[in-house]
């Protein structure tokens, strides 16, 4: 099945707004026959109605499932760009912008402030160093998105200055059908930056799992649109090529049944791969939406700098398992009005060669990236027993994240188990 995801984050110099979402891709149906190993996308004649053809196919006893090629929207909201910051490391470095990585309790110092919305990455970094797996070394996180600025190519593309060439494993571009999943939007590079942007290199900002390997898998085009069939292929590619965690910062429409995606999510679970997805943003989505509602997938809502629920994350429906920093404005009644964005180095001004730290990224896309990174840190920390089945590995990671989450006092439908705590999740029992 094809999925189209329209990014809600736009290039820094472009008009601000949420990209309009189409319900499904025209003239395409995703079909799986009983007994066939894989689904396939079928192109229809222009005069044929997608809905009618799907209805007819579902009545065929040879058909396992048929569905429209639904469109999803990436879960980030636009704002204004910001300048490239000073090198990471206090004072005046990463701590001045990355409130989301700070400890949320304890005594603040000039070098290390305290943030009520922080997840205590500092404590987690200490735990992983003690375990000999600093920065989640040895873990592979696949980023299914608009691609990543992971390498330079000719005069058109440049690698982000806060990534190194050796931190990537081979990926795939399912939009252009090649092996160069290069970002033409910025969303994927931003998400990848939260997960594993380099640290202690004197450039830009910090990433959470900064020694993890990144697998760029391009399933969304330069406008943030991607077909469900390509996304399903991307999930399967990531599983078959050694990913431990898969991040999906995009959403289908409210209530859409996307059987091909659910099937590949089950495939990931059987192979011990943790899947993480944003729940969607109010204004782009109208309820908690797939793939966050998919089988064994961690659905992530967004929280703010003040430790409140993000106004964009107040979506009806089940599927919120955890909260993580997404920045932005809080819901009404929140005691804190702190509303800074999530900052990482990414593309700037619509260019594939210029980089900055725009203040234009808030939403559950950003939140999902935090959970994918912390899941990688949990796997690296040794708190999950080595001798466990693939499915047990996934279940234990989910249980550890939920068990150590911080209760924000919100209804479970809004916060799930609560706000992730990276230090608590990686602490040996």
C-alpha positions as CSV (number, residue, x, y, z in Angstrom):
1,X,0.0,0.0,0.0
2,X,1.1,3.5,-0.6
3,X,1.2,6.1,2.1
4,X,1.6,9.7,1.4
5,X,2.8,11.8,4.3
6,X,2.8,15.6,4.0
7,X,5.4,17.3,6.2
8,X,4.0,19.9,8.5
9,X,7.5,21.4,8.9
10,X,8.5,23.5,6.0
11,X,11.9,24.8,4.8
12,X,13.0,27.9,6.8
13,X,12.3,30.4,4.1
14,X,9.1,28.9,2.9
15,X,5.6,30.0,3.8
16,X,4.6,28.7,7.2
17,X,1.7,26.3,7.5
18,X,0.6,22.8,7.7
19,X,0.7,21.0,4.4
20,X,-2.7,20.0,3.2
21,X,-3.2,16.2,3.4
22,X,-4.9,14.3,0.6
23,X,-6.9,11.3,1.8
24,X,-5.2,8.8,-0.5
25,X,-3.0,8.7,-3.6
26,X,-5.0,8.8,-6.8
27,X,-5.3,5.8,-9.1
28,X,-3.6,3.4,-6.8
29,X,-4.7,0.4,-4.7
30,X,-2.7,-1.8,-2.4
31,X,-3.5,-5.4,-2.8
32,X,-2.4,-8.7,-1.3
33,X,-3.6,-12.0,-2.6
34,X,-4.0,-15.0,-0.3
35,X,-0.9,-17.1,-0.4
36,X,1.2,-14.3,-1.8
37,X,4.3,-13.4,0.2
38,X,4.0,-9.7,-0.4
39,X,1.5,-7.0,-1.1
40,X,1.7,-4.9,-4.3
41,X,0.6,-1.5,-5.4
42,X,-1.7,-1.6,-8.4
43,X,-2.2,1.4,-10.7
44,X,-5.8,1.9,-11.8
45,X,-7.1,3.5,-15.0
46,X,-7.9,7.1,-14.5
47,X,-11.6,6.5,-15.0
48,X,-11.8,3.8,-12.3
49,X,-12.9,4.8,-8.8
50,X,-10.4,3.9,-6.1
51,X,-13.1,3.3,-3.5
52,X,-15.2,1.2,-5.8
53,X,-12.3,-0.9,-6.9
54,X,-11.3,-1.5,-3.3
55,X,-14.8,-2.6,-2.4
56,X,-14.9,-5.0,-5.3
57,X,-11.5,-6.5,-4.5
58,X,-12.5,-7.0,-0.8
59,X,-15.4,-9.2,-2.0
60,X,-13.0,-11.4,-4.0
61,X,-12.2,-14.6,-2.0
62,X,-8.7,-14.7,-3.4
63,X,-7.9,-11.3,-1.9
64,X,-6.3,-11.2,1.6
65,X,-6.7,-7.4,1.8
66,X,-7.1,-4.4,-0.4
67,X,-7.0,-0.7,0.6
68,X,-6.6,2.8,-0.8
69,X,-3.1,4.2,-0.9
70,X,-3.6,6.4,2.1
71,X,-1.8,9.7,2.8
72,X,-0.2,10.5,6.1
73,X,1.2,13.8,7.5
74,X,4.5,14.2,9.3
75,X,4.0,15.3,12.8
76,X,5.9,18.6,13.1
77,X,4.6,22.1,13.2
78,X,6.4,25.1,11.5
79,X,7.7,28.3,13.1
80,X,10.7,30.6,12.5
81,X,14.3,29.6,11.8
82,X,17.2,30.2,14.2
83,X,21.0,30.7,13.8
84,X,23.6,28.0,14.1
85,X,24.5,28.0,17.8
86,X,27.8,28.0,19.6
87,X,29.6,24.6,20.0
88,X,28.0,22.1,22.4
89,X,29.0,22.0,26.0
90,X,28.3,24.4,28.8
91,X,28.4,27.3,29.3
92,X,26.5,28.8,26.4
93,X,26.5,25.6,24.3
94,X,23.9,22.9,23.9
95,X,22.4,23.6,27.3
96,X,21.3,27.0,26.2
97,X,19.0,25.5,23.6
98,X,18.4,21.9,24.4
99,X,16.1,22.2,27.4
100,X,14.7,18.8,26.4
101,X,17.9,16.9,27.3
102,X,18.4,18.5,30.8
103,X,17.7,16.9,34.2
104,X,14.3,17.7,35.5
105,X,15.1,17.6,39.2
106,X,18.1,18.3,41.4
107,X,20.3,21.3,42.0
108,X,20.9,23.5,39.0
109,X,24.4,24.8,38.3
110,X,25.8,27.4,35.9
111,X,27.0,24.6,33.7
112,X,23.9,22.4,33.9
113,X,20.5,24.0,34.4
114,X,17.4,22.1,35.3
115,X,14.3,22.0,33.0
116,X,10.9,20.8,34.1
117,X,10.4,19.3,30.7
118,X,13.8,17.6,30.4
119,X,14.4,13.9,30.2
120,X,17.8,13.8,31.9
121,X,19.9,12.7,29.0
122,X,23.0,13.6,31.2
123,X,22.1,10.8,33.6
124,X,21.6,8.3,30.8
125,X,24.9,9.2,29.2
126,X,26.6,8.5,32.5
127,X,24.8,5.1,32.9
128,X,25.8,4.0,29.3
129,X,29.4,5.1,29.9
130,X,29.5,3.0,33.1
131,X,28.1,0.0,31.0
132,X,30.9,0.5,28.4
133,X,28.3,1.4,25.7
134,X,28.6,5.2,25.7
135,X,26.1,7.0,23.5
136,X,24.3,3.7,22.7
137,X,27.3,2.3,20.8
138,X,26.4,-0.9,18.8
139,X,22.8,0.0,18.2
140,X,21.3,0.8,14.8
141,X,18.3,3.2,14.5
142,X,16.5,3.4,11.2
143,X,15.0,6.8,10.4
144,X,12.1,6.4,8.0
145,X,11.5,10.0,6.8
146,X,12.4,12.5,4.1
147,X,16.0,11.2,4.1
148,X,19.0,12.5,6.0
149,X,21.8,14.9,5.0
150,X,24.2,12.0,5.7
151,X,26.8,12.5,2.8
152,X,28.0,15.1,0.4
153,X,27.4,14.6,-3.3
154,X,28.6,16.9,-6.1
155,X,27.5,20.5,-5.8
156,X,24.0,19.8,-4.7
157,X,24.1,17.9,-1.4
158,X,26.3,18.4,1.6
159,X,26.5,16.3,4.7
160,X,25.3,18.0,7.9
161,X,28.4,19.4,9.7
162,X,27.2,17.7,12.9
163,X,27.2,14.2,11.5
164,X,30.2,12.1,10.7
165,X,30.5,9.9,7.7
166,X,31.2,6.8,9.8
167,X,28.0,7.0,11.9
168,X,25.8,5.7,9.1
169,X,25.0,2.3,7.8
170,X,23.7,1.8,4.2
171,X,20.2,3.0,3.7
172,X,17.7,3.1,0.8
173,X,15.7,5.7,-1.1
174,X,12.2,4.3,-1.9
175,X,11.1,7.6,-3.5
176,X,13.8,7.8,-6.2
177,X,14.5,4.0,-6.1
178,X,18.2,4.2,-5.4
179,X,20.8,3.9,-2.6
180,X,21.1,7.6,-1.9
181,X,18.4,8.6,0.7
182,X,19.4,12.2,0.8
183,X,17.2,14.8,2.5
184,X,15.6,17.5,0.4
185,X,13.3,18.8,3.1
186,X,15.0,19.0,6.5
187,X,12.5,17.1,8.6
188,X,14.4,13.8,8.4
189,X,17.8,15.4,9.2
190,X,16.2,17.1,12.3
191,X,14.7,13.8,13.5
192,X,18.0,12.0,12.9
193,X,19.8,14.8,14.8
194,X,17.7,14.3,18.0
195,X,18.5,10.6,17.8
196,X,22.2,10.7,17.1
197,X,23.7,14.1,16.3
198,X,27.4,14.1,17.2
199,X,28.5,15.2,20.7
200,X,31.8,16.6,21.9
201,X,32.9,17.5,18.4
202,X,32.8,21.3,18.8
203,X,30.0,21.7,16.3
204,X,26.3,22.5,16.7
205,X,24.3,20.6,19.3
206,X,24.1,17.2,20.9
207,X,22.2,14.0,20.0
208,X,20.8,11.5,22.6
209,X,22.2,8.2,21.3
210,X,25.3,9.9,19.8
211,X,27.3,6.7,19.2
212,X,24.4,4.8,17.7
213,X,24.5,4.0,13.9
214,X,21.9,5.7,11.8
215,X,20.2,4.0,8.8
216,X,18.6,6.6,6.6
217,X,15.5,5.2,4.8
218,X,13.8,7.8,2.5
219,X,10.0,7.1,2.3
220,X,8.8,10.7,2.1
221,X,9.6,13.1,-0.8
222,X,10.8,16.7,-0.6
223,X,7.2,17.8,0.3
224,X,6.8,15.2,2.9
225,X,4.6,12.9,0.9
226,X,5.2,9.2,0.6
227,X,3.1,6.2,-0.4
228,X,2.2,3.5,2.1
229,X,3.6,0.7,-0.1
230,X,7.0,2.5,0.0
231,X,6.8,2.9,3.7
232,X,6.0,-0.8,4.2
233,X,9.0,-1.6,2.0
234,X,11.0,0.8,4.1
235,X,10.1,-1.0,7.3
236,X,10.9,-4.4,5.9
237,X,14.2,-3.0,4.5
238,X,15.2,-1.7,8.0
239,X,14.3,-5.0,9.7
240,X,16.2,-7.1,7.1
241,X,19.3,-4.9,7.2
242,X,19.9,-4.9,11.0
243,X,17.9,-2.1,12.5
244,X,17.3,-2.4,16.2
245,X,14.8,0.5,16.4
246,X,12.7,2.2,13.7
247,X,11.5,5.8,14.0
248,X,8.4,6.9,12.1
249,X,7.6,10.6,12.5
250,X,4.5,10.7,10.2
251,X,0.9,9.8,10.3
252,X,-2.0,8.5,8.2
253,X,-5.4,10.1,8.3
254,X,-7.6,9.6,11.3
255,X,-9.1,6.1,11.6
256,X,-7.5,4.8,8.4
257,X,-6.9,1.1,8.1
258,X,-3.5,0.5,6.6
259,X,-3.1,-3.3,6.5
260,X,0.2,-3.4,4.7
261,X,1.8,-1.2,7.3
262,X,0.4,-3.2,10.2
263,X,1.7,-6.4,8.5
264,X,5.2,-5.1,8.3
265,X,5.0,-3.8,11.9
266,X,4.2,-7.3,13.0
267,X,7.2,-8.5,10.9
268,X,9.4,-6.0,12.8
269,X,8.0,-7.3,16.2
270,X,8.7,-10.9,15.3
271,X,12.3,-10.0,14.5
272,X,12.8,-8.1,17.7
273,X,12.8,-4.6,16.2
274,X,11.4,-1.8,18.4
275,X,9.0,0.5,16.3
276,X,8.2,4.0,17.4
277,X,5.7,6.5,15.9
278,X,4.3,9.9,16.5
279,X,0.6,10.1,17.4
280,X,-0.1,13.1,15.1
281,X,-0.7,16.8,15.7
282,X,-4.0,18.5,16.3
283,X,-4.7,20.6,13.3
284,X,-3.1,18.1,10.9
285,X,-4.7,15.0,12.4
286,X,-8.0,14.8,14.2
287,X,-7.3,11.7,16.3
288,X,-4.4,9.5,17.4
289,X,-3.5,8.0,14.0
290,X,-1.5,5.2,12.4
291,X,1.2,4.0,12.4
292,X,1.2,4.9,16.2
293,X,-1.9,2.7,16.6
294,X,-0.2,-0.2,14.8
295,X,0.6,-3.5,16.5
296,X,3.4,-3.4,19.1
297,X,4.3,0.2,18.1
298,X,5.1,2.8,20.7
299,X,2.8,5.8,20.1
300,X,4.4,9.0,21.3
301,X,2.7,12.3,22.2
302,X,4.4,15.6,22.7
303,X,5.2,17.6,25.9
304,X,6.5,21.1,26.4
305,X,9.5,22.9,28.0
306,X,7.3,23.4,31.1
307,X,6.5,19.7,31.4
308,X,2.9,20.1,30.1
309,X,1.0,18.4,27.3
310,X,1.6,20.2,24.0
311,X,-1.5,21.8,22.6
312,X,-1.0,19.9,19.4
313,X,-0.9,16.6,21.2
314,X,-4.4,16.8,22.8
315,X,-5.9,14.3,20.4
316,X,-8.8,12.0,21.0
317,X,-8.4,8.3,20.7
318,X,-6.3,5.5,22.1
319,X,-2.7,4.8,21.2
320,X,-0.7,7.2,23.3
321,X,1.9,5.1,25.2
322,X,4.4,7.8,26.3
323,X,5.1,11.5,26.1
324,X,8.4,13.0,25.1
325,X,9.6,16.6,24.4
326,X,7.9,18.1,21.3
327,X,8.1,21.7,22.4
328,X,5.6,24.4,21.5
329,X,2.7,25.9,23.4
330,X,1.0,23.9,26.2
331,X,-2.7,23.0,26.5
332,X,-4.9,25.5,28.3
333,X,-4.5,25.5,32.1
334,X,-0.9,24.4,32.1
335,X,1.0,26.2,35.0
336,X,4.0,26.9,32.8
337,X,3.9,28.9,29.6
338,X,7.5,27.9,28.5
339,X,7.2,27.0,24.9
340,X,10.5,26.8,23.1
341,X,11.0,24.5,20.1
342,X,13.2,21.5,19.7
343,X,16.5,22.5,18.3
344,X,18.8,20.4,16.1
345,X,21.1,21.1,13.2
346,X,19.2,20.6,9.9
347,X,18.7,22.1,6.4
348,X,18.2,25.9,6.3
349,X,16.4,28.1,3.8
350,X,15.2,25.4,1.5
351,X,18.8,24.6,0.6
352,X,20.4,21.1,0.6
353,X,23.8,22.7,1.4
354,X,23.1,25.2,4.1
355,X,22.5,24.3,7.8
356,X,21.3,26.0,10.9
357,X,19.3,25.4,14.1
358,X,15.8,26.6,13.1
359,X,13.2,27.2,15.7
360,X,10.7,25.8,13.3
361,X,10.3,22.3,14.7
362,X,7.7,21.4,17.3
363,X,5.3,18.5,17.4
364,X,5.1,14.8,17.9
365,X,7.6,14.1,15.2
366,X,10.2,15.5,17.5
367,X,8.8,13.6,20.4
368,X,9.0,10.2,18.6
369,X,12.7,10.8,17.9
370,X,13.4,11.2,21.6
371,X,11.7,7.8,22.4
372,X,13.6,6.1,19.5
373,X,16.8,7.4,20.9
374,X,16.1,6.4,24.5
375,X,14.9,2.9,23.3
376,X,18.4,2.6,21.7
377,X,20.0,3.7,24.9
378,X,17.9,1.1,26.9
379,X,19.1,-1.6,24.5
380,X,22.7,-0.5,24.9
381,X,22.6,-0.1,28.7
382,X,22.3,-3.8,29.5
383,X,19.1,-3.5,31.5
384,X,17.4,-5.8,29.1
385,X,18.7,-9.5,29.5
386,X,20.6,-10.7,26.5
387,X,19.0,-14.2,26.5
388,X,15.5,-13.2,25.5
389,X,13.3,-13.9,22.5
390,X,13.1,-11.3,19.8
391,X,9.5,-10.5,20.8
392,X,10.5,-10.5,24.4
393,X,13.2,-7.9,23.6
394,X,10.6,-5.5,22.2
395,X,8.2,-6.2,25.1
396,X,11.0,-5.5,27.7
397,X,12.0,-2.3,26.1
398,X,8.4,-1.1,26.1
399,X,7.9,-2.1,29.7
400,X,11.1,-0.4,30.8
401,X,10.2,2.9,29.1
402,X,6.7,2.8,30.6
403,X,7.8,1.7,34.0
404,X,10.3,4.5,34.4
405,X,8.2,7.3,32.8
406,X,7.3,10.3,34.9
407,X,3.7,10.8,35.7
408,X,2.6,14.3,34.8
409,X,-0.8,13.9,36.4
410,X,-2.7,13.8,33.1
411,X,-5.4,11.4,32.0
412,X,-3.9,8.2,30.6
413,X,-5.4,8.9,27.2
414,X,-3.3,12.0,27.0
415,X,0.0,10.9,28.5
416,X,0.1,7.1,28.4
417,X,2.5,6.1,31.1
418,X,4.0,9.6,31.3
419,X,7.0,11.6,30.1
420,X,10.1,9.4,29.3
421,X,13.0,9.6,31.8
422,X,16.2,8.6,30.0
423,X,18.3,8.3,33.2
424,X,15.8,6.2,35.0
425,X,15.2,4.0,31.9
426,X,18.9,3.2,31.6
427,X,19.7,2.7,35.3
428,X,20.7,-0.9,36.2
429,X,18.4,-2.4,38.7
